[in-house]
């Protein structure tokens, strides 16, 4: 219901991936909105923009875990691009 809207806002900014919260404040007239936000990747996605995908495997398609940046880390005794050798 447009008659019940107190305020509207639009913002655009660059967000970096991370666990840290950013704080912001929107003030118009006598109203004030304080809010926090952060940008985190979904599970198995890493890197700036969450563009690196790595899901740990232990099957015929690979034997590996994923590092902090989404790099493949072969399980003990395995080698190769996807740790299948």
C-alpha angles and dihedrals in degrees: 000000000000092000090065097051111117097187143339131209141180125199138173126193142146113264123197121211113255149108094258117105121229119214127216140173130210116194128181122165108313096343126093129183119193115190142167129211142174138182116231130170124245117251113293094018122108143171136040107333091008090266098140115085121198125159117179114246138190104177142081090302096057148322108228150109127218128251127223092275095042096264117151114251113193119228115244111291096018130103141167134078093304097018095253098129 
